[in-house]
Amino acid sequence: MAEQGWAMKGELVLSCNCTVFCPCVLSLGSHPPTEGYCQTWAGFRIDAGHFGEVDLSGLNLGLVMEIPGYMSRGNWTAGLFIDKRASVYAVKALTRIFTGKADGTTSLLSILVGKFLGVEQVPITYETRDKTRIFQIPKIIDGAVTPIPGKDREKDTVISNSEYWIAPEIIVARSDKSKMRAFGRNWNFAGRSAEICKLDWRGP
């Protein structure tokens, strides 16, 4: 399956333990997280996507990651949640993509993730209410992330033309609510750093 062409478009929301906006985004991993280590969860909404002939459109995902220091030094721990509605083939495809084995945008994950906690198939919802993104996995993640307005209060604060691997444009945000319980972890990042990005990934 590794040679299959794949792509996904949509949106992702990310909430982490940094007290202010994540320094890893602008430093591209050459500056440590504000707490010296990173704990984060990310939610994905795939509006359109495929892996070879496998349709990924309409699915949601959740990704949990721990990074012990500088992002660029690796030794990440990751766990993946895949939409309960996904077919067996979609689960296999998404697992390959999110472990970096499908090459392309996520290929770095195959190098940086040292411990993979596994995959769970669960109900996942990703909604937008006004500007707030609501991401929920029952009993696992309960998140609400809102963009931080700029000088023009009607517009979001945006970092553009970056070399950040996730997306070149990042909406700077804050978590209104951010609870995660899974894989023996119990996190609460309310009031801390968050970001919203356009999802436009592909490979190989």
N, C-alpha and C positions, 0 to 999 in steps of 0.2 A: 504493500500500500504506500510505501514511502515516496514512490515516484508519481503518485497521483497529484494532479493539479488541484489546488483548493483556494477558496476565497471566502471571506465573510465581511459583511457590512452591517453596521448598526450603531450601537452606542455602548460605552462601558462607564461604570462608576467605580471609584476606588476610595476606600476609607482606611487611614492608617493611624499609627500611634504618635506621629510627629506633632509637636505642639503648635508649630506654624507650618506654612506650606513646605512640603517635602523638598529638602535640598538636593535629593538624588536626581530630581527631574532636570534642574538646570546644570548641575555639576556632572551629569551623566555617570553617576556612580563614584566620582572621585572625592566626594564629601560624605561623611557618615550621616545617618539619620539623626534628628535632633536628640533622640534618647540614647544614641549610640548603637541601637539595634532597631530592626524594623519588624513590626507585626502589621499585617494588612489583609483585608479581604477586598475582592473585586467582584462586581456583578456585570454580566454581559447580556445584551439583548441582540440577537442575530436577526436582523430584518430580512436579509437575503444572504444565502451562503450555500456552498457545496463542497464536497470532497470527492473528486472524480464524479461518479454518477449519483452519489449519495446526497440527498437534499438536506441542508441544515437550517433552512429558512424557518423563522418563527420560534426557534428554541432559545431558552435562557440558560445561563451557566453561572456558577459561582466558583471563585478560586480563592483559597486561603494560603498565605505565604508568611514565612518567618525568615528573616535574614539577620545573621549574627553581627554584622558590622557594615563595612563598605559593600555596596551592592555588587561592585565589579569583582570582588574577591570570591564570590560564589558561596558554596556550602549552604544554599537555600534549602528550606523544607517547604513542600507544597502539597496541597490536597485539593481535589477537584469535585465539584458537584455538578451533575448534568441533569437537565430537565427530564422529569419522569415521562414526558411525552415522546422522548427521543427513541428511535428504533435501535435495535441491536447494532446495526451498521453505523448509525450516527454516533452511538456511544464509542464504538471502536475508533471512528474517524476523529472525533473530538479529543479522545484520549491521546491519540498520536499527535494531534496539533498542539495540545497543551502540555505535552511532555517534550516538545521540540523535535520529535522524530519525523515530522512531516516537512522539515526544513522551512524555508521562507521566513516570515516575520518572527515566528516564535522559536526559531532554531537555537537561539541563545539559551533557552530553558534546558536543553539537553546537556549543556555544559555547566550552567550555574546551579541547577537543582541537584543537590546531593542526596536528598531523601524525599521520596514520593510516598505520601501517606495513603494514596489510593483514590478510588472513584466511588462516589455514591450517587445513585439515581433518586431524585427527590422532586417534589413539586416546587417550582420557583416562579416568582412573579417579579416583573420589572415594570413600574409605572411612572409616568410623569404627571405630577399635579402642580399646576402653575409652572414654576421653574424647578420645583423640588423633585428629585428622583427617589422613588420609594422602591427599595429592593428587599425582598423577603423570601426566606426559606424557613417554613414553619419549624420552630424549636431550635433553629440553627443560627440564622442571621436575621436581624431586624434592623434595617438601615433606612435613614432618610438624609439625603445630602442636598444642600442648597448652594447655588453659585453665590460668590461674593460680588456685589455690585461694584462697578467702577465709579469714576468721577461723574459720568453720565449714569445716573441711578437706574435708568431703564436698561442699561447694558451690563453684561457680565465682565468681570476682570478676566482677561484672556492672555495667555502666553502663546505667541505665534512664531512660526518659522524656527522651531526648535529641532534639535537632533535626537530628541527623546524617542526611544525605540517604539513606545506604545503608540504615539501619535505626534505629529508636528505641531498641533494646536491643542492646548490644554486649558480648560475652563477651571479657574481657581475656585475652590469651594470649601465648605465646612460641613462637618457632620452634625446634624440636629440630633440624630439618634444613630447609634452604631454599636449594636451588641452582637457578639458572635460566640457561640458555644459549639465546639466540635473538636474531635481528635484530642480530647483531654485539655483543650484550651478554653478559657473563659475571659473574653475581652469586652471592654466598654470604652469606645473612643469618641463619645459625644463631646462636641465642641472642638474637636481636633481636625487636623488637615484632611482634606479630601480633594478629589479632582474628577472631572467629567471629560471624556474624550470621545471623539468620533471613532468608531471601530471600522477600520478599513485595512484588513490584513489579508495576506495571500502567500502562496508558495507553489512549487518550491522555488 
